[in-house]
Each structure stands twice: as C-alpha cells, then as structure tokens.
Amino acid sequence: MSKKIFIALLVSFSFSIAYGQKLNFEVKGLKDTTVFLAKYLGPKLYYADTTTTVKGKFSFDGTKHPRGLYAVVLPGVKWFEFINDNEDVDMTIGDQADMINSMKVNKGANNKAFYEYILFMTDKKQRGSKANEEYKNAGDDEAAKKAAMDKIKAIGKETTAGQKKFYEANKERFIGTMVRMSMDVELPEPPKDKDGNITDSNYVYNYYIEHYWDDIDFKDPAIVRTPVYHNKLDKYFSQQGLIQIPDSITKYAKILCDKMEYGSLENQVFQYTVHHITQKYEASKIMGMDKVFLFMADNYYCEPNNHAWWMNEENTEKLCGRADDIRRTIIGGPSPMLILPDSTEKNWINSYKIDADYTVLYFWDPNCGHCKKTTPKLEHLYKEKFKERNIEIYAVGKATGEDFEAWKKYIRDNDLTFINVGLTDGIYKQAMEDPRPLLQYTTLQSLNYTDTYDIYSTPRIFVLDKDKVIKFKQLSIGQLEEILDNLTGHSDDPKLYPKEDPENGNNPDDEH
C-alpha cells in the first residue's frame, strides 16, 4: 500500500471516529433553553440525555444511545418522536403548535418513512372515525348504514395495503420492524363443506394464534424500546388474543418465551416479556389467574429454573416466596386442612371432617366494614338456600386480642348459625408461648391460617367440593350465590343478592 493511500485511510478513519452519529434538530422559534432526550421502554418514557439549544438548534450524540424510539421533550411538556437506528438524523420543526405536520426530515431514511407513516395512519384514523360516526348516525336508514360500512371496510383495506407497502420498503430498517409489529393478522376464511357449513370452528382462532408473531425478531433488543411491542404483547394476553383460561395462557406463554433463547445472558426481549406476563397476572383480579403467575415463577424465576438474570437474590426470594403462598390455595388443588376451636375454645373443628357436597370457607374480621355487610348476607344465604342443599360454611373469624370479645358478640348479635371458628385469644397466647401442646388438637398450618390461606385482606371466600378441593376463590356474595345455584341445579332460582348489584360486587376497595 502506498504511503498516500495509507494516510488518506487513516484521516478518513479518524474523522469517522470524531464525527460519530449525530442527532441534529432545529425547532423554529424556540428560545435558548434546556431540552431533554427521553427513551422508551415499553409504553413509558425515561430520561436519557440533556442538552441546551442555541437559536433553536441542538444535538445529541447518537452513539451513546441504543437503537429504538426516542422523544425530544421541549419546555411546556411538548415532545416529538424520532427513531434512532445507527444513522445520522437531521430534523426541522417549523411550527411548535403543529410539530407533526410541520416536521421536515432532512436526513435519516428511518425518520423520513416514520413521519410519512404517521401522516398516513392519521389520515386513515380520521377517515375511519368519520365513517364510524356516519354509521352511528344512520339510525334505521339501512342504505346509509351500508354506505358507511362500505367506507369502513374500504379504509381498512387501504390501511392494510399501506402498512404492507411501508413494511416491504423498509424491512431492513427499524421503522419496518415497528410497522410489522403493529399490523394485524390477516385472517383466512374458515374451511367449509359443500353445503357451506364451517367444518372447523377453531380454525380462524388457531390461525390467528399461530401467525400472531410472524416476522418478529425476538433477538432484536430494540423492539422493547418502543410502545409497539408492549401493545402487541398486551393484546395477545387479553381477550382480544388468547382465550382467558389459565391453562391456555400458560401454554402459549411458554411457547412465546421459549422462542427467545433465554439462556443467553441479558436477552432484553426475554426479560421484558417474562416480566410483563408475570406482573400482569400477579396483579390480576380475575379468579384463577394467579395460576399463571405461579407458572411463570416456577419456570423462569425460581430454582431449578431461575433464568431471570436481571433479578437480585433478595427480590428473587420475595417473588418465589409469594409463589409458594399462592401455591397452597391454587384452584384445582387440595385445600389446606384447618382445625380451629369455636368460641368456647374447647371444641376443635376439622374442615376436612365436614360432610358436605360443598364447603364455603369464609375468612372475616368482626371490625372490618365490608365484613359487616357480607357476613349477614352469608347467614341469610345459608338459612334460605345452602343448608338444605348440603352446603356448609366454615367461617374463620379474627379473634385474637381485643377482637376476641367483638367476634363472639357479633356471632351472638347476628345469630350466626353456620360453623364459626377462630384463632381465639387464649389459643393464640398459648401458641405464642409454646405451640407444641396444641399440636395434639391442631396443626401449625391451622395456627398460621392467615399465611396458609394467604389472607392479606378480608372478607375472603373459597368454595371447596366434597373432597375439599378448591373450586373457586376471591368471590363476592353475588358470585358465590350464582355459582352454588349453578352447581346444585338451581341456576334459575331467584337471586337474593344479584351480582349486578354494586353492593354484592367484588370490589377490592371494600376489603379490609
């Protein structure tokens, strides 16, 4: 190699290092001020960088920030978005009051396509909203309704065709990735026989689930740095996607997570996906969905399947401890046996020795406001319906300390005729000193029933079958009545406490 060529290459290489990847912006009319760079993680924005403007111009160093969707935040809590994808960016905003329409992308293929796509989708949404409004206002005018529906369908076809076009033109760019993730699955017609009857009622659903993640690169960490992947993931695990049955959700959660090579250290897509599913179902108020949380804990967080490299030891222990708490009362599993005394503190009653077709476990507190509403209703149901159908109630009241006398008084004043037991004051004090003498009557899991049954609030209702297997839990009075009516062949009976009535609804805010 000649000396001149070598020097030219060295200068070129040095220049490229010094230059880096520039993110240049200009906002017309913006006074000298501080602006912020924010990065997306899922649907949320987080601080990434700061700079100052000079006559409306400012820059960030793109090499400091990983690929993904970003936002520039201006004074007055205004912002605009751009894609950072290993290329120089140069953008000019002509009007702060209309940043999208006044945006000029001077450099950067991703952002040129990105803003074209934004304008395209905005136009389709506006036209779609107008057509929907026309349909609503058509009333009984069938011709007008048909015309509006034809518009809606045409706009839908235009949108799909446009998205395909944007994707095909930008496959190798991050804007292409974002567009692909936002596209709906095109559903085929179900198979039919010669008479036009559908031969496979599950065909369209199975096709939708099978092709939902087509062309998504789970090895690309940038997909979590945009709301689009989060929204797609959230939709998949909602009623718009999977059938909302715990066993179905766990099946497809594992199929999805196993696509992500979770053995690879710091796989951010795997991290985001596992965390999202786990958190969603840990917080779910829908009965039985804690089974999904337990599945995620057992398969991705807890030994011997701990793949959650992002969790420290303390948080892992907390999560796995929470999973163990839930495990004891999972729907479909055996209920933990309880042996507790009645108010005399002499008669120990075993929940497993109750001869009933169904047993209602009811955990309550005599000083809990919502319990004071629920308990008399439960007694009413017991007298009017449950007792004659061989349904028993095993009610565990909070009866320690000052609650002991309040518990007994409430039972007397409200003439509670179902089984009432509790960790009474005398038993509690003896257990605190030395529980061993009590073990001739009971068990440690009974003495620690709040941990055993994960009673973090009251009231709490469980339904057990004749074998003391947990069938339902976290029920309101209205739900309990409807379920037991259905189970005992009385589904058409009038409801004493309709679940549609807010007073009988399952409102966690009313729990103590």
C-alpha positions as CSV (number, residue, x, y, z in Angstrom):
1,M,0.0,0.0,0.0
2,S,1.4,3.4,-0.9
3,K,2.0,6.0,1.8
4,K,-0.5,8.4,0.3
5,I,-3.3,5.8,0.4
6,F,-2.4,4.8,3.9
7,I,-2.6,8.4,5.2
8,A,-5.9,9.0,3.4
9,L,-7.4,6.0,5.0
10,L,-6.1,7.0,8.4
11,V,-7.6,10.5,8.1
12,S,-10.9,9.1,7.0
13,F,-11.0,6.6,9.9
14,S,-10.0,9.3,12.4
15,F,-12.7,11.6,11.0
16,S,-15.4,8.9,11.3
17,I,-14.5,8.3,15.0
18,A,-14.6,12.0,15.8
19,Y,-17.8,12.6,13.9
20,G,-19.8,9.7,15.5
21,Q,-23.5,9.5,14.9
22,K,-25.2,12.9,15.1
23,L,-28.8,13.5,16.1
24,N,-29.4,17.1,15.0
25,F,-32.6,19.0,15.4
26,E,-34.0,22.5,14.9
27,V,-37.2,23.9,16.3
28,K,-38.1,27.2,14.7
29,G,-38.8,30.0,17.2
30,L,-37.6,28.0,20.2
31,K,-35.7,30.3,22.6
32,D,-32.4,29.2,24.1
33,T,-33.4,26.6,26.8
34,T,-32.8,23.1,28.1
35,V,-34.3,20.2,26.3
36,F,-34.3,16.5,27.2
37,L,-33.9,13.3,25.3
38,A,-36.2,10.5,26.6
39,K,-36.1,6.8,25.7
40,Y,-39.0,4.4,25.5
41,L,-39.1,1.2,27.5
42,G,-42.4,-0.3,26.6
43,P,-45.1,2.5,26.8
44,K,-43.2,4.6,29.2
45,L,-40.6,7.3,28.7
46,Y,-37.4,7.6,30.8
47,Y,-34.7,10.3,30.9
48,A,-31.8,9.6,28.6
49,D,-29.9,12.8,28.0
50,T,-29.9,16.7,28.3
51,T,-28.7,19.5,26.1
52,T,-29.2,23.2,25.5
53,T,-30.5,24.9,22.4
54,V,-28.8,27.8,20.5
55,K,-31.2,29.7,18.2
56,G,-33.5,26.7,18.2
57,K,-30.8,24.2,17.2
58,F,-29.4,21.4,19.3
59,S,-27.8,18.0,19.0
60,F,-27.3,14.7,20.8
61,D,-24.6,12.0,20.4
62,G,-26.4,9.0,18.9
63,T,-23.6,6.6,19.7
64,K,-24.4,7.0,23.4
65,H,-27.9,5.6,23.0
66,P,-29.1,2.2,21.8
67,R,-31.4,1.7,18.9
68,G,-35.1,2.4,19.4
69,L,-37.8,5.0,19.5
70,Y,-37.0,8.2,21.3
71,A,-38.7,11.5,22.2
72,V,-37.3,15.0,22.4
73,V,-39.0,16.8,25.3
74,L,-39.4,20.6,25.0
75,P,-40.4,23.2,27.6
76,G,-44.2,23.1,28.3
77,V,-44.2,19.3,28.3
78,K,-44.3,19.1,24.5
79,W,-42.4,16.4,22.6
80,F,-41.8,14.8,19.3
81,E,-40.6,11.3,18.5
82,F,-37.8,10.0,16.3
83,I,-36.1,6.7,15.5
84,N,-32.5,6.1,16.5
85,D,-31.2,3.3,14.2
86,N,-27.5,3.7,13.7
87,E,-27.8,6.6,11.2
88,D,-27.4,10.3,11.3
89,V,-30.6,12.3,12.0
90,D,-31.4,15.8,10.9
91,M,-34.9,17.1,11.5
92,T,-36.5,20.6,11.4
93,I,-39.8,21.6,13.0
94,G,-41.4,24.7,11.6
95,D,-44.3,25.2,14.0
96,Q,-44.3,24.1,17.7
97,A,-48.1,24.1,17.7
98,D,-48.2,21.5,14.9
99,M,-45.0,19.6,15.1
100,I,-46.0,16.5,13.1
101,N,-47.3,18.4,10.1
102,S,-44.5,20.9,10.1
103,M,-41.8,18.3,10.5
104,K,-39.2,18.2,7.8
105,V,-36.7,15.2,7.9
106,N,-33.6,16.5,6.3
107,K,-31.5,13.3,6.9
108,G,-32.4,9.8,8.0
109,A,-34.3,7.2,6.0
110,N,-36.0,5.8,9.1
111,N,-37.5,9.0,10.1
112,K,-38.5,10.1,6.6
113,A,-40.5,6.8,6.4
114,F,-41.6,7.2,10.1
115,Y,-43.3,10.6,9.5
116,E,-44.8,9.5,6.2
117,Y,-46.3,6.6,8.1
118,I,-47.6,8.8,10.9
119,L,-49.3,11.0,8.4
120,F,-50.7,8.0,6.5
121,M,-52.1,6.4,9.7
122,T,-53.5,9.7,11.0
123,D,-55.4,10.2,7.7
124,K,-56.8,6.7,7.9
125,K,-57.9,7.0,11.5
126,Q,-59.6,10.4,10.9
127,R,-61.4,9.0,7.9
128,G,-62.3,5.8,9.8
129,S,-63.7,7.8,12.8
130,K,-65.8,9.9,10.4
131,A,-67.2,6.8,8.7
132,N,-68.0,5.2,12.1
133,E,-69.8,8.4,13.1
134,E,-71.8,8.2,9.9
135,Y,-72.8,4.6,10.7
136,K,-73.9,5.5,14.2
137,N,-76.0,8.4,12.9
138,A,-77.6,6.4,10.2
139,G,-80.2,5.0,12.7
140,D,-82.7,2.8,10.8
141,D,-81.6,4.0,7.4
142,E,-80.2,0.7,6.0
143,A,-78.9,2.3,2.9
144,A,-76.9,4.9,4.8
145,K,-75.6,2.2,7.2
146,K,-74.5,0.1,4.3
147,A,-72.7,3.1,2.6
148,A,-70.9,3.9,5.9
149,M,-70.0,0.2,6.4
150,D,-68.6,0.0,2.8
151,K,-66.4,3.1,3.6
152,I,-65.2,1.5,6.8
153,K,-64.2,-1.7,5.0
154,A,-62.5,0.2,2.2
155,I,-60.5,2.3,4.7
156,G,-59.5,-1.0,6.4
157,K,-58.3,-2.4,3.2
158,E,-56.4,0.7,2.3
159,T,-54.7,0.7,5.7
160,T,-53.6,-2.9,5.4
161,A,-52.3,-2.4,1.9
162,G,-50.4,0.8,3.0
163,Q,-48.9,-1.0,6.0
164,K,-47.7,-3.8,3.8
165,K,-46.2,-1.3,1.4
166,F,-44.3,0.6,4.2
167,Y,-43.1,-2.7,5.6
168,E,-41.8,-4.1,2.3
169,A,-40.0,-0.8,1.5
170,N,-38.3,-0.7,5.0
171,K,-37.7,-4.3,6.0
172,E,-34.1,-3.6,6.9
173,R,-34.9,-0.5,9.0
174,F,-36.3,-0.2,12.4
175,I,-39.4,1.6,11.1
176,G,-40.1,-1.6,9.1
177,T,-39.9,-3.5,12.4
178,M,-42.3,-1.1,14.1
179,V,-44.8,-1.3,11.2
180,R,-44.7,-5.1,11.1
181,M,-45.4,-5.3,14.9
182,S,-48.4,-3.0,14.5
183,M,-50.0,-5.0,11.7
184,D,-53.0,-7.2,12.4
185,V,-53.0,-10.8,11.4
186,E,-54.9,-11.2,8.1
187,L,-57.5,-13.9,8.8
188,P,-58.5,-16.5,6.3
189,E,-62.0,-17.8,5.7
190,P,-62.7,-21.0,7.8
191,P,-63.0,-24.3,5.9
192,K,-66.5,-25.2,4.7
193,D,-68.1,-28.3,3.4
194,K,-70.0,-28.4,0.0
195,D,-73.1,-27.0,1.7
196,G,-71.3,-24.0,3.1
197,N,-71.1,-25.2,6.7
198,I,-68.0,-24.4,8.7
199,T,-66.1,-27.7,9.3
200,D,-63.6,-26.4,11.9
201,S,-65.0,-23.7,14.3
202,N,-61.5,-23.2,15.8
203,Y,-59.7,-22.8,12.5
204,V,-59.6,-18.9,12.4
205,Y,-58.6,-18.7,16.1
206,N,-55.8,-21.2,15.7
207,Y,-54.5,-19.5,12.6
208,Y,-54.5,-16.1,14.5
209,I,-52.5,-17.5,17.4
210,E,-50.1,-19.4,15.1
211,H,-49.3,-16.4,13.0
212,Y,-49.5,-13.6,15.5
213,W,-45.8,-13.3,16.0
214,D,-44.8,-13.9,12.3
215,D,-41.7,-12.0,11.2
216,I,-40.9,-10.6,14.7
217,D,-37.2,-10.8,15.6
218,F,-37.0,-11.7,19.2
219,K,-33.2,-11.3,19.1
220,D,-33.5,-7.6,18.5
221,P,-33.5,-5.8,21.8
222,A,-34.7,-2.5,20.1
223,I,-38.2,-3.9,19.9
224,V,-38.8,-3.3,23.7
225,R,-37.7,0.3,23.2
226,T,-41.0,1.2,21.6
227,P,-44.6,1.0,22.8
228,V,-45.5,-1.1,19.8
229,Y,-44.1,-4.4,21.1
230,H,-45.7,-3.8,24.5
231,N,-49.1,-3.1,22.9
232,K,-48.8,-6.2,20.8
233,L,-47.8,-8.3,23.8
234,D,-50.6,-6.9,25.9
235,K,-53.2,-7.5,23.2
236,Y,-52.0,-11.2,22.8
237,F,-52.6,-11.8,26.6
238,S,-56.0,-10.1,26.6
239,Q,-59.5,-11.2,25.5
240,Q,-58.6,-9.9,22.0
241,G,-55.9,-12.6,21.8
242,L,-55.8,-15.7,23.9
243,I,-58.8,-17.5,25.4
244,Q,-58.8,-16.3,29.0
245,I,-58.2,-19.7,30.7
246,P,-55.1,-20.1,32.9
247,D,-54.0,-23.4,31.3
248,S,-54.3,-21.9,27.8
249,I,-52.4,-18.8,28.8
250,T,-49.6,-20.7,30.4
251,K,-49.3,-22.9,27.4
252,Y,-48.8,-20.0,25.0
253,A,-46.7,-18.0,27.4
254,K,-44.2,-20.8,27.4
255,I,-44.3,-21.2,23.6
256,L,-43.6,-17.5,23.3
257,C,-40.8,-17.2,25.9
258,D,-39.1,-20.3,24.6
259,K,-38.7,-18.6,21.2
260,M,-36.3,-16.1,22.9
261,E,-33.2,-18.2,23.8
262,Y,-33.5,-17.3,27.4
263,G,-30.3,-19.0,28.2
264,S,-28.5,-16.1,26.6
265,L,-27.3,-13.5,29.1
266,E,-29.1,-10.2,29.0
267,N,-31.7,-11.1,26.4
268,Q,-33.7,-7.9,26.9
269,V,-36.7,-9.1,24.9
270,F,-37.0,-12.2,27.1
271,Q,-36.6,-10.1,30.2
272,Y,-39.4,-7.7,29.1
273,T,-41.7,-10.4,28.1
274,V,-41.3,-12.6,31.2
275,H,-41.6,-9.6,33.5
276,H,-44.7,-8.3,31.7
277,I,-46.6,-11.6,31.8
278,T,-45.6,-12.2,35.4
279,Q,-46.6,-8.8,36.6
280,K,-49.8,-8.8,34.7
281,Y,-51.1,-12.0,36.3
282,E,-49.7,-11.3,39.8
283,A,-51.8,-8.2,39.8
284,S,-54.9,-9.7,38.1
285,K,-58.2,-9.5,40.0
286,I,-59.7,-12.3,37.8
287,M,-60.3,-15.5,39.7
288,G,-57.7,-18.3,39.0
289,M,-55.2,-16.1,37.1
290,D,-52.7,-16.4,39.9
291,K,-52.1,-19.8,38.4
292,V,-50.3,-18.0,35.5
293,F,-48.2,-16.1,38.0
294,L,-47.2,-19.3,39.7
295,F,-46.4,-20.9,36.4
296,M,-44.1,-18.0,35.4
297,A,-42.4,-18.1,38.8
298,D,-41.7,-21.9,38.6
299,N,-40.5,-21.8,35.0
300,Y,-38.4,-18.6,34.9
301,Y,-37.6,-17.2,38.4
302,C,-37.3,-20.0,41.0
303,E,-34.9,-22.9,41.3
304,P,-34.2,-25.1,39.5
305,N,-35.4,-22.9,36.6
306,N,-34.0,-19.5,37.5
307,H,-33.4,-17.7,34.2
308,A,-34.2,-14.2,35.5
309,W,-30.6,-12.8,35.3
310,W,-32.0,-9.3,36.0
311,M,-33.3,-10.2,39.5
312,N,-31.1,-9.8,42.6
313,E,-31.2,-12.5,45.3
314,E,-33.5,-10.6,47.6
315,N,-36.1,-9.9,45.0
316,T,-36.0,-13.4,43.7
317,E,-36.6,-14.8,47.2
318,K,-39.6,-12.4,47.6
319,L,-41.1,-13.5,44.3
320,C,-40.6,-17.2,44.9
321,G,-42.0,-16.8,48.5
322,R,-45.0,-15.2,47.0
323,A,-45.4,-18.1,44.6
324,D,-45.3,-20.5,47.5
325,D,-48.0,-18.6,49.3
326,I,-50.2,-18.8,46.2
327,R,-49.4,-22.5,45.6
328,R,-51.2,-23.6,48.7
329,T,-54.5,-22.2,47.6
330,I,-54.4,-22.7,43.8
331,I,-57.7,-23.5,42.2
332,G,-57.8,-27.3,41.4
333,G,-55.5,-28.1,44.3
334,P,-56.4,-29.6,47.7
335,S,-57.4,-27.0,50.4
336,P,-55.1,-26.9,53.4
337,M,-56.7,-28.6,56.3
338,L,-57.8,-26.3,59.1
339,I,-58.5,-27.4,62.7
340,L,-59.6,-24.5,64.8
341,P,-61.7,-24.0,68.0
342,D,-65.2,-22.5,68.3
343,S,-65.9,-19.6,70.7
344,T,-65.8,-21.9,73.7
345,E,-62.1,-22.7,72.9
346,K,-62.9,-26.4,73.7
347,N,-64.4,-27.8,70.5
348,W,-61.9,-28.2,67.7
349,I,-63.5,-28.4,64.3
350,N,-61.7,-30.0,61.3
351,S,-62.6,-28.5,57.9
352,Y,-61.9,-32.0,56.3
353,K,-64.4,-33.7,58.5
354,I,-67.3,-31.6,57.4
355,D,-69.7,-33.9,55.5
356,A,-71.0,-31.6,52.8
357,D,-71.3,-31.6,49.0
358,Y,-69.7,-28.1,49.0
359,T,-68.0,-26.2,51.8
360,V,-67.6,-22.4,51.9
361,L,-64.5,-21.2,53.6
362,Y,-65.1,-17.7,54.8
363,F,-62.4,-15.6,56.4
364,W,-63.6,-12.4,58.2
365,D,-62.9,-9.8,60.8
366,P,-65.6,-8.5,63.1
367,N,-64.3,-5.0,62.9
368,C,-64.0,-5.0,59.0
369,G,-66.6,-2.7,57.5
370,H,-67.1,-4.8,54.4
371,C,-67.3,-8.0,56.5
372,K,-70.1,-6.4,58.5
373,K,-72.1,-6.1,55.2
374,T,-71.1,-9.5,53.9
375,T,-71.5,-11.7,56.9
376,P,-75.3,-11.2,57.5
377,K,-75.9,-11.9,53.8
378,L,-73.9,-15.1,54.0
379,E,-76.0,-16.2,57.0
380,H,-79.2,-15.3,55.0
381,L,-78.0,-17.5,52.1
382,Y,-77.1,-20.3,54.5
383,K,-80.6,-20.4,56.0
384,E,-82.5,-19.8,52.8
385,K,-80.5,-21.9,50.4
386,F,-77.3,-23.5,51.4
387,K,-78.1,-25.6,54.4
388,E,-80.9,-27.6,52.8
389,R,-78.6,-28.3,49.8
390,N,-75.9,-29.8,52.0
391,I,-73.6,-26.8,51.6
392,E,-71.8,-25.9,54.8
393,I,-70.0,-22.8,55.8
394,Y,-66.7,-22.9,57.8
395,A,-66.2,-19.3,58.9
396,V,-62.8,-18.3,60.4
397,G,-63.0,-15.1,62.3
398,K,-60.3,-12.9,63.5
399,A,-60.5,-13.5,67.3
400,T,-57.2,-12.5,68.9
401,G,-56.6,-9.7,71.4
402,E,-59.5,-7.2,71.6
403,D,-61.1,-8.9,68.6
404,F,-62.0,-11.9,70.7
405,E,-64.9,-10.4,72.5
406,A,-66.0,-8.4,69.4
407,W,-66.0,-11.7,67.4
408,K,-68.2,-13.5,70.0
409,K,-70.5,-10.5,70.3
410,Y,-71.0,-10.3,66.5
411,I,-71.9,-14.0,66.4
412,R,-74.5,-13.6,69.1
413,D,-76.0,-10.3,67.8
414,N,-76.3,-11.6,64.3
415,D,-77.4,-15.1,65.2
416,L,-74.8,-16.8,63.0
417,T,-75.8,-20.5,62.7
418,F,-73.0,-21.8,60.4
419,I,-69.7,-23.1,61.8
420,N,-67.7,-20.3,63.5
421,V,-64.1,-20.9,64.5
422,G,-61.1,-18.7,65.1
423,L,-57.7,-18.5,66.4
424,T,-59.1,-17.4,69.8
425,D,-57.3,-15.2,72.3
426,G,-56.4,-18.0,74.7
427,I,-55.2,-20.3,71.9
428,Y,-53.2,-17.5,70.3
429,K,-51.4,-16.7,73.6
430,Q,-50.6,-20.3,74.2
431,A,-49.3,-20.8,70.7
432,M,-47.0,-17.8,71.1
433,E,-45.5,-19.2,74.3
434,D,-45.2,-22.8,73.1
435,P,-47.4,-24.3,70.3
436,R,-46.3,-27.9,71.0
437,P,-49.1,-28.8,73.5
438,L,-51.7,-27.6,71.0
439,L,-50.5,-30.0,68.3
440,Q,-52.4,-32.8,69.8
441,Y,-55.5,-30.9,68.7
442,T,-54.5,-29.0,65.6
443,T,-51.7,-28.3,63.1
444,L,-49.1,-25.5,62.6
445,Q,-50.8,-24.6,59.3
446,S,-54.0,-24.0,61.2
447,L,-52.4,-21.9,63.8
448,N,-50.9,-19.8,61.0
449,Y,-54.0,-19.8,58.9
450,T,-53.5,-16.3,57.6
451,D,-50.2,-17.4,55.9
452,T,-51.6,-20.8,55.0
453,Y,-54.5,-19.2,53.1
454,D,-52.7,-16.0,52.0
455,I,-55.3,-13.9,53.9
456,Y,-54.0,-10.4,53.2
457,S,-57.4,-8.8,53.4
458,T,-61.0,-9.7,54.5
459,P,-63.5,-10.9,53.6
460,R,-62.2,-13.8,51.6
461,I,-64.4,-16.6,50.2
462,F,-63.4,-20.1,48.9
463,V,-65.6,-22.9,47.6
464,L,-64.5,-26.5,48.2
465,D,-66.0,-29.6,46.7
466,K,-66.9,-32.7,48.7
467,D,-63.2,-33.8,48.5
468,K,-62.1,-30.4,49.8
469,V,-60.5,-29.4,46.5
470,I,-60.6,-25.7,45.9
471,K,-63.0,-24.9,43.0
472,F,-63.4,-21.2,43.3
473,K,-62.0,-18.3,45.4
474,Q,-62.0,-14.5,45.7
475,L,-65.7,-14.4,45.3
476,S,-68.3,-11.7,46.2
477,I,-71.6,-12.7,47.8
478,G,-73.3,-12.3,44.4
479,Q,-70.8,-14.5,42.7
480,L,-71.0,-17.1,45.5
481,E,-74.8,-17.4,45.2
482,E,-74.8,-17.7,41.4
483,I,-72.0,-20.3,41.4
484,L,-73.6,-22.5,44.1
485,D,-77.0,-22.2,42.5
486,N,-75.5,-23.4,39.2
487,L,-73.5,-26.3,40.9
488,T,-76.6,-27.6,42.8
489,G,-79.0,-27.5,39.9
490,H,-80.8,-24.2,40.9
491,S,-79.5,-21.9,38.2
492,D,-82.9,-20.5,37.5
493,D,-83.7,-19.7,41.2
494,P,-84.3,-16.1,42.0
495,K,-81.2,-14.4,43.4
496,L,-81.2,-13.0,46.9
497,Y,-78.1,-11.0,46.1
498,P,-77.7,-10.4,42.3
499,K,-74.1,-9.9,41.4
500,E,-75.1,-7.0,39.1
501,D,-75.9,-5.0,42.3
502,P,-72.8,-3.0,43.3
503,E,-73.4,-3.9,46.9
504,N,-72.8,-7.5,46.1
505,G,-70.0,-6.9,43.6
506,N,-66.3,-7.9,44.1
507,N,-64.8,-4.5,44.9
508,P,-61.3,-4.8,46.3
509,D,-61.5,-1.3,47.7
510,D,-64.1,-2.5,50.2
511,E,-61.7,-5.1,51.6
512,H,-60.2,-4.6,55.0
